[in-house]
Amino acid sequence: MQELSQKRAICAMPIAGSYRSIDFTLSNMTNSHIQRVAVLTQYNAKSLNEHLNSSKWWDFGRKQGGLFVLTPAVTADNSNWYRGTADAIYQNLSFLKNSHEPYVVIASGDGVYKMDYNKLLEYHIEKKADITVVCRDMEEGFNVERFGTIRMNEECRIEEFEEKPLQAKTNTISCGIYVLRRRQLIEMIEKCAEEDRYDFVRDILIRYKDVKRVYGYKMKDYWRNVASVEDYYSTNMDFLRADVRNYFFKQYPDIYSKVDDLPPAKYNVGTCVKNSLISSGCIINGTVENSVIFKKSYIGNNCVIRNSIILNDVYIGDNTCIENCIVESHGTIRANSRYVGDGDRPRIIVERNERYTM
């Protein structure tokens, strides 16, 4: 994610004007009536912790269960940071042991999708699977080498699982969503720790695929991962399509997020906005086309913003032209500036000019 991840975790990346990427996973959890959720976070957690400081937005403010944010902690037995996904679970194994639910859903926080985990669980039970992996057939031209690729037999049992292969043999990828029995997960994680193994995919899924019954559950609806600049840019641009907005924002179930009490966007005289998402708290004076403008941003007079993403609280001075760019939050773009990115690879703009002395 280059400069975009220097001050925030990837699952805290802003999406579609008013959301964070973790909102989609948490919304899927609460819409599936999962009442006990733990978020395991480590890298640049400040922004994410601020976003999760109240669990009421996702209806996790409850007496039974709730939302737990688990960060690495020094204990008498361990003083390491999370060394991998399996190690992160191992260091918080008491959370699983103190729970009473029979099954566990593990989901990455950087996916943009809608899913009923109850249907996934029903499929898991029907197949009598030990582990079920959510997967998806990607369209031609998609770079599947960045993901784990899967090959299944006719019964959807996984026969091959390669993590980030040099040359993919299939276009079916793992979406980073798994379901398995809680007691079995505890046993596997403890065995990994005994052998100094730390990665959930490599040391559990791939290692046990011939020993355990590991099945794939195919997802056919919209799914995107925001783990690279290009994916982040294209995912936000997808929300400029009416069908994607309708799917996420107008069809049940809903996607929830932390709400800021901001005034509605203000469009001054002479403003021209076409096919764009403009968030609350923004003031628009110039021309905005095919762009996503996040909260509390200011677009100056005679500005032209095209095919760009302007993150939270950005001030753009008069007579500025920005095309095919991502402008980092809290930035100040001086008047009469010009930034143009490549059509295939957006340019990231990080400006820290003094806003009130211009």
C-alpha positions as CSV (number, residue, x, y, z in Angstrom):
1,M,0.0,0.0,0.0
2,Q,3.1,2.3,-0.1
3,E,2.5,5.6,1.6
4,L,-1.2,4.9,2.3
5,S,-0.3,2.3,5.1
6,Q,2.4,4.4,6.8
7,K,-0.1,5.8,9.3
8,R,-3.0,3.3,9.4
9,A,-3.7,-0.5,9.2
10,I,-5.0,-1.6,5.9
11,C,-8.3,-2.7,7.4
12,A,-8.8,0.9,8.4
13,M,-8.4,2.2,4.8
14,P,-11.3,4.5,3.9
15,I,-13.8,3.1,1.4
16,A,-16.7,4.6,-0.6
17,G,-16.6,8.0,1.0
18,S,-17.8,7.1,4.5
19,Y,-16.7,3.6,5.4
20,R,-13.6,1.7,6.4
21,S,-12.7,-1.7,4.9
22,I,-13.2,-3.5,8.2
23,D,-16.8,-2.2,8.3
24,F,-17.8,-4.8,5.7
25,T,-16.5,-7.7,7.7
26,L,-18.0,-6.4,11.0
27,S,-21.3,-5.8,9.3
28,N,-21.4,-9.3,7.9
29,M,-20.7,-10.6,11.4
30,T,-23.6,-8.7,13.0
31,N,-25.9,-9.4,10.1
32,S,-25.2,-13.1,10.5
33,H,-26.1,-12.7,14.2
34,I,-22.6,-13.5,15.5
35,Q,-22.5,-12.0,18.9
36,R,-18.9,-12.4,20.0
37,V,-16.2,-10.9,17.7
38,A,-12.5,-10.4,18.3
39,V,-10.3,-8.1,16.1
40,L,-6.6,-9.1,16.2
41,T,-4.6,-6.0,15.2
42,Q,-1.0,-5.0,15.4
43,Y,0.4,-2.8,12.7
44,N,-0.4,1.0,12.9
45,A,-3.4,0.3,15.1
46,K,-4.1,3.8,16.2
47,S,-6.5,4.8,13.5
48,L,-8.3,1.4,13.7
49,N,-8.6,1.6,17.5
50,E,-10.2,5.0,17.2
51,H,-12.7,3.7,14.6
52,L,-13.6,0.7,16.9
53,N,-13.7,2.7,20.2
54,S,-17.5,2.2,20.3
55,S,-19.0,-1.1,19.3
56,K,-22.6,0.3,19.1
57,W,-22.3,1.2,15.4
58,W,-22.2,-2.6,14.5
59,D,-24.7,-3.5,17.3
60,F,-22.0,-5.2,19.4
61,G,-22.8,-3.1,22.5
62,R,-24.3,-6.0,24.5
63,K,-24.1,-7.7,27.9
64,Q,-23.4,-11.2,26.3
65,G,-20.5,-11.2,23.9
66,G,-19.5,-8.0,22.2
67,L,-16.5,-6.6,20.2
68,F,-13.0,-7.2,21.6
69,V,-9.9,-5.6,20.2
70,L,-6.9,-7.7,20.9
71,T,-3.4,-6.3,20.5
72,P,0.0,-7.9,21.4
73,A,0.7,-7.7,25.1
74,V,3.7,-8.6,27.2
75,T,2.9,-11.5,29.5
76,A,4.9,-13.7,31.9
77,D,4.9,-16.4,29.1
78,N,5.4,-14.3,26.0
79,S,6.8,-10.9,25.0
80,N,6.7,-11.2,21.2
81,W,4.7,-9.3,18.7
82,Y,2.5,-11.3,16.4
83,R,4.8,-13.3,14.2
84,G,2.1,-14.5,11.9
85,T,-1.6,-15.2,11.7
86,A,-1.5,-18.4,13.6
87,D,0.7,-16.9,16.2
88,A,-1.7,-14.0,16.6
89,I,-4.5,-16.5,17.4
90,Y,-2.1,-18.5,19.7
91,Q,-1.3,-15.4,21.8
92,N,-5.0,-14.8,22.3
93,L,-6.0,-18.5,22.7
94,S,-7.6,-17.7,26.1
95,F,-10.3,-15.8,24.2
96,L,-11.2,-19.1,22.3
97,K,-10.9,-21.3,25.4
98,N,-13.2,-19.0,27.4
99,S,-15.8,-19.0,24.6
100,H,-18.6,-21.5,24.3
101,E,-19.6,-21.3,20.7
102,P,-18.9,-24.6,18.8
103,Y,-17.7,-22.9,15.6
104,V,-15.3,-20.1,14.6
105,V,-15.4,-17.9,11.6
106,I,-12.0,-16.4,10.7
107,A,-12.1,-13.4,8.2
108,S,-9.6,-10.9,7.0
109,G,-10.5,-7.2,7.6
110,D,-9.4,-5.9,4.2
111,G,-12.2,-7.5,2.1
112,V,-15.1,-5.6,0.6
113,Y,-18.0,-7.9,0.3
114,K,-21.4,-9.0,1.6
115,M,-21.9,-12.5,3.0
116,D,-24.2,-14.5,5.3
117,Y,-21.9,-16.6,7.4
118,N,-24.8,-18.8,8.4
119,K,-25.0,-20.2,4.8
120,L,-21.3,-20.8,5.0
121,L,-21.7,-22.7,8.3
122,E,-24.7,-24.8,6.9
123,Y,-22.5,-25.8,3.9
124,H,-19.6,-26.7,6.3
125,I,-21.9,-28.9,8.4
126,E,-23.5,-30.5,5.3
127,K,-20.1,-31.5,3.9
128,K,-19.0,-32.7,7.3
129,A,-15.8,-30.7,6.6
130,D,-13.0,-30.1,9.1
131,I,-12.2,-26.7,7.5
132,T,-14.2,-24.7,4.9
133,V,-12.4,-22.1,2.8
134,V,-14.4,-19.4,1.0
135,C,-13.1,-19.0,-2.6
136,R,-14.0,-17.2,-5.8
137,D,-13.4,-17.6,-9.5
138,M,-11.7,-14.4,-10.7
139,E,-12.1,-12.9,-14.1
140,E,-9.5,-13.2,-16.9
141,G,-6.6,-10.8,-16.5
142,F,-6.9,-10.6,-12.7
143,N,-3.5,-11.0,-10.9
144,V,-4.3,-14.1,-8.9
145,E,-0.6,-14.7,-8.1
146,R,-1.0,-12.3,-5.1
147,F,-3.4,-14.7,-3.4
148,G,-3.7,-18.3,-2.4
149,T,-4.9,-20.3,-5.4
150,I,-7.2,-23.4,-5.0
151,R,-8.0,-26.4,-7.1
152,M,-11.0,-28.5,-6.1
153,N,-12.5,-31.8,-7.2
154,E,-16.1,-32.3,-8.2
155,E,-17.2,-32.5,-4.6
156,C,-15.6,-29.2,-3.9
157,R,-12.9,-30.8,-1.7
158,I,-9.6,-28.9,-2.0
159,E,-6.9,-30.9,-3.6
160,E,-4.3,-28.2,-4.3
161,F,-3.6,-25.0,-2.3
162,E,-0.7,-22.8,-3.3
163,E,0.0,-19.6,-1.4
164,K,1.1,-16.8,-3.8
165,P,2.3,-19.0,-6.6
166,L,4.9,-17.8,-9.1
167,Q,2.6,-19.1,-11.9
168,A,-1.0,-19.8,-11.1
169,K,-2.5,-23.0,-12.4
170,T,-6.1,-21.9,-11.7
171,N,-8.0,-18.6,-11.4
172,T,-9.8,-19.7,-8.2
173,I,-8.5,-17.9,-5.2
174,S,-9.0,-18.0,-1.4
175,C,-10.9,-15.0,-0.1
176,G,-9.3,-15.3,3.4
177,I,-12.5,-16.5,5.1
178,Y,-12.6,-19.8,7.0
179,V,-14.9,-21.8,9.3
180,L,-13.9,-24.7,11.5
181,R,-14.8,-26.1,14.9
182,R,-13.5,-24.1,17.9
183,R,-11.9,-27.1,19.7
184,Q,-10.2,-28.3,16.5
185,L,-8.8,-24.8,15.9
186,I,-7.4,-24.7,19.4
187,E,-5.7,-28.1,18.9
188,M,-4.2,-27.0,15.6
189,I,-2.9,-23.7,16.9
190,E,-1.3,-25.3,19.9
191,K,0.4,-27.9,17.7
192,C,1.7,-25.1,15.4
193,A,3.1,-23.2,18.5
194,E,4.9,-26.4,19.7
195,E,6.6,-26.7,16.3
196,D,7.4,-23.0,16.0
197,R,5.1,-22.4,13.1
198,Y,3.3,-19.1,12.8
199,D,1.3,-18.8,9.6
200,F,-2.3,-20.0,9.4
201,V,-2.5,-20.6,5.7
202,R,0.9,-22.3,5.2
203,D,1.1,-24.2,8.4
204,I,-2.5,-25.2,8.8
205,L,-4.5,-25.1,5.6
206,I,-1.8,-26.3,3.2
207,R,-0.2,-28.6,5.7
208,Y,-3.4,-30.4,6.6
209,K,-5.2,-30.4,3.3
210,D,-4.5,-34.1,2.7
211,V,-5.1,-35.1,6.3
212,K,-8.3,-33.1,7.1
213,R,-11.4,-32.7,5.1
214,V,-10.9,-29.2,3.6
215,Y,-13.6,-27.9,1.4
216,G,-14.1,-24.8,-0.7
217,Y,-17.3,-22.7,-0.6
218,K,-17.6,-20.6,-3.8
219,M,-18.7,-17.0,-3.5
220,K,-20.3,-15.5,-6.6
221,D,-21.2,-12.0,-5.5
222,Y,-19.0,-8.9,-5.4
223,W,-15.7,-9.4,-3.6
224,R,-12.6,-7.2,-3.6
225,N,-9.4,-7.1,-1.5
226,V,-7.7,-3.7,-0.8
227,A,-4.2,-4.9,-0.1
228,S,-2.5,-3.0,-3.0
229,V,-2.7,0.6,-4.3
230,E,-4.2,-0.5,-7.6
231,D,-6.9,-2.7,-5.8
232,Y,-7.7,0.1,-3.4
233,Y,-8.1,2.6,-6.3
234,S,-10.2,0.2,-8.4
235,T,-12.4,-0.8,-5.5
236,N,-13.3,2.8,-4.7
237,M,-13.9,3.5,-8.4
238,D,-16.3,0.5,-8.5
239,F,-18.6,2.4,-6.1
240,L,-19.2,5.0,-8.8
241,R,-21.2,2.2,-10.7
242,A,-24.9,2.3,-9.9
243,D,-25.1,-1.5,-9.6
244,V,-22.4,-1.7,-6.9
245,R,-23.8,1.2,-4.9
246,N,-27.3,-0.4,-5.1
247,Y,-25.9,-3.8,-4.0
248,F,-24.1,-2.4,-0.9
249,F,-26.2,0.5,0.2
250,K,-29.8,-0.2,-0.9
251,Q,-30.1,-4.0,-0.7
252,Y,-30.6,-5.8,2.6
253,P,-28.6,-6.4,4.7
254,D,-27.0,-3.1,5.4
255,I,-23.4,-2.1,5.8
256,Y,-22.7,-0.1,9.1
257,S,-20.0,2.3,10.1
258,K,-19.1,4.8,12.7
259,V,-21.1,7.9,12.2
260,D,-19.7,11.5,12.3
261,D,-22.1,14.3,13.0
262,L,-21.1,16.5,10.0
263,P,-23.2,18.9,7.9
264,P,-24.2,17.8,4.4
265,A,-21.9,18.5,1.5
266,K,-22.1,22.1,0.2
267,Y,-22.0,22.9,-3.5
268,N,-21.3,26.5,-4.2
269,V,-22.3,28.5,-7.2
270,G,-20.5,27.4,-10.4
271,T,-19.8,23.9,-9.1
272,C,-20.0,21.0,-11.6
273,V,-20.1,17.4,-10.2
274,K,-20.5,14.3,-12.4
275,N,-20.6,10.7,-11.4
276,S,-18.9,11.2,-8.0
277,L,-19.4,10.3,-4.4
278,I,-19.2,13.4,-2.2
279,S,-19.2,12.8,1.6
280,S,-20.7,14.9,4.4
281,G,-18.7,17.9,5.6
282,C,-17.3,18.7,2.1
283,I,-17.3,22.1,0.4
284,I,-17.1,21.9,-3.4
285,N,-16.3,24.9,-5.6
286,G,-14.7,23.5,-8.7
287,T,-15.3,20.6,-11.2
288,V,-15.4,17.0,-9.9
289,E,-15.8,14.1,-12.3
290,N,-15.6,10.3,-11.6
291,S,-14.1,10.8,-8.2
292,V,-14.6,9.8,-4.5
293,I,-14.3,12.7,-2.1
294,F,-14.2,11.7,1.6
295,K,-15.3,13.7,4.6
296,K,-14.5,17.3,5.4
297,S,-12.6,18.0,2.2
298,Y,-12.5,21.4,0.6
299,I,-12.2,21.9,-3.2
300,G,-11.2,25.4,-4.2
301,N,-12.3,27.7,-7.0
302,N,-11.6,26.6,-10.6
303,C,-10.2,23.2,-9.5
304,V,-10.6,20.2,-11.7
305,I,-10.7,16.8,-10.0
306,R,-11.0,13.7,-12.3
307,N,-10.7,10.0,-11.7
308,S,-9.3,10.6,-8.2
309,I,-9.7,9.7,-4.6
310,I,-9.5,12.6,-2.1
311,L,-9.2,11.2,1.5
312,N,-10.5,12.8,4.7
313,D,-9.9,16.5,5.6
314,V,-8.0,17.5,2.5
315,Y,-7.7,21.2,1.5
316,I,-7.2,21.8,-2.2
317,G,-6.2,25.4,-3.2
318,D,-7.7,27.3,-6.1
319,N,-6.9,26.5,-9.8
320,T,-5.5,23.0,-9.0
321,C,-5.8,20.1,-11.4
322,I,-5.7,16.5,-10.0
323,E,-6.2,13.5,-12.3
324,N,-5.8,9.7,-11.6
325,C,-4.5,10.4,-8.1
326,I,-5.0,9.4,-4.5
327,V,-4.6,12.4,-2.1
328,E,-3.6,11.3,1.4
329,S,-5.8,12.6,4.3
330,H,-5.1,15.8,6.2
331,G,-3.1,17.1,3.2
332,T,-3.0,20.7,1.9
333,I,-2.5,21.2,-1.8
334,R,-1.2,24.6,-2.7
335,A,-3.1,26.8,-5.2
336,N,-2.1,26.5,-8.9
337,S,-0.8,22.9,-8.4
338,R,-1.0,20.1,-11.0
339,Y,-0.8,16.4,-10.3
340,V,-1.5,13.8,-13.0
341,G,-1.1,10.0,-12.5
342,D,-0.9,7.2,-14.9
343,G,-4.2,5.7,-16.0
344,D,-3.2,2.2,-14.9
345,R,-1.3,3.2,-11.8
346,P,-2.7,6.0,-9.7
347,R,-0.3,8.6,-8.2
348,I,-0.2,9.0,-4.4
349,I,0.0,12.6,-3.2
350,V,1.2,13.3,0.3
351,E,1.4,17.1,1.0
352,R,1.9,18.6,4.5
353,N,1.9,22.3,3.6
354,E,0.7,24.7,6.3
355,R,-2.9,25.3,5.7
356,Y,-3.6,28.6,7.3
357,T,-0.5,30.6,6.2
358,M,-1.0,30.4,2.5
